[in-house]
Amino acid sequence: MTQIKTDTLDKSVTDSKATTKRSPRLNTNSKLYKTIIKAIEDKKGEKIVTLDLRKIEEAVADYFIICEAQSNTQISAIAANVEKEVHENCSEKAYHTQYGAHWTLLDYVNIVVHVFDRDQRKFYDIEGLWADAVHAEIG
């Protein structure tokens, strides 16, 4: 009897996963995407690259937006400006933020922003790790 209940439970969990709808996907015309790019550009973020992850099943977001800065002060300024502009223009706050002197991450669920110094960007090589994503250079 227990085995039957377990099988039934497993089937119902599988069925519910199959019918769960995904959240709507973003695109490059979304207000959030454009606001983040502009906020980075306003603080002179360099080598801005977007990774379109929408066709990668295992991806944790629709996009990664990656840029680099020349100092930890500029990293902080870019991250603070992204937070400010997104909050003012999109009424959103980051789901998770991880500040660091050499790498700051802002997670807006569908878009994850990475602000690196040059050496850490090369070391972590996110673009290489997600090589199957569509890469686009901004600016």
N, C-alpha and C positions, 0 to 999 in steps of 0.2 A: 504494500500500500504506500509506504513512504517513497519508494522508487517512482511510482506513478505521479505522486504530487510533485516530486522534484522535476520529473520530465515536463509536467504541465507548467510548472513555474519557469523552467528554462525556456520553454516555448513562448510563454507570455512575455518574458523579458525580451526575447528575440523579436517577437512580433511588434512590441511597442517601440523598439529601436528602429525597425523598418518603417514605421509610420510617422516617426518624429520628423517634423519639418525643420530644415536648417534655417538659421537666421538669414535675412536678406544679405546678399553680397554687395560690397562696395565696388566702386569703379573710380577711375581717375577724375571723373567729373563730380565726385561727391564733395560736399562742402567741407567735411572733415579732412579729406586728403589735400584739397587745395589750401586750406587754412594752415595745415602743418608745413607744407612746402614753403608757403609765403613766410611763415614765422621763422623758419630756418634761414631763408634767404635774407630776411630783414636783419639778422645778426651775423651775416656773412659766413654762414656755414659753407664748407667747401666740399667738392666732389660728391654732390648729392646723387644717390642712386636709389631707385625703387626696385624692389623685387616683387613681382606679381606672383603670389602663391596660390591663387584661386583654383588652379587646376591640379594642385598637389594635395592628394587626399589626407596626408599626415600633417599638413601645415596647421599651425596654431593660429594663424591670422590670414587675412586676405592679402595684406601688404606688409613688407618691412620697408621702412624708409631709413636709409643710412646716410650719415654725413660725418665729416670730420672737422675738427677745430684745431687752432694753433696753440691753445693753452687751456688749462683747467678752468680759468676764469671765463673763457669763451664757451667752453662746454656748458658751464652753469648758466651763462647768459642765454644760450640757444635753448636749453631745456626749459628755463623759466619763461622765455618768450613763447615757446610752443604751448606750455600749460596756460599761460595768460590768454593768448589768442584763441585757443580752442575753447576755453571756458567762456570768453566773451562772445565769440562768433557762433559757437555750436552748442553752447550750454552743456558741455561735457567735461568731466574730470577723468583723469587717467585711472584705470582700474588698479594699476600697480605702477609704482615708480621706484627705480633703483638708482640712487645717485652715487657717483664715483668721481674721483679726480681725473680718471683717464677714460671712463666710459659711463655714460648715463643712459638708462633705458626708460622709456615712457610707453606703457601698454594701454592702448585704447581699445582693446579686445580685437577689433577687426584690423587695426593698424598698430604696429609696434615700431616705435622710433628709437633708433640707436644713434647716439652722438658720441663719437670716438675721438681720441687723439690719434695722430697718424700711426704711431708704433703699435698701439693696441688694435687698431683696425686691421693692420697687416697680420698681426699675431692671431687674432680670432678668425679672420677670413670668412665672415658670414656669407659674402657673395660666393665664395668657393663651396661652402657647405651646402648652400641652396642653389647649386649650379643649374639645376633643372628648372628653376624659376625663370620667368621672363624678366630680364634686366633692362632698365631704362635709366639713362643718365639725364639729370635735370640741369638745365642751364648750359 
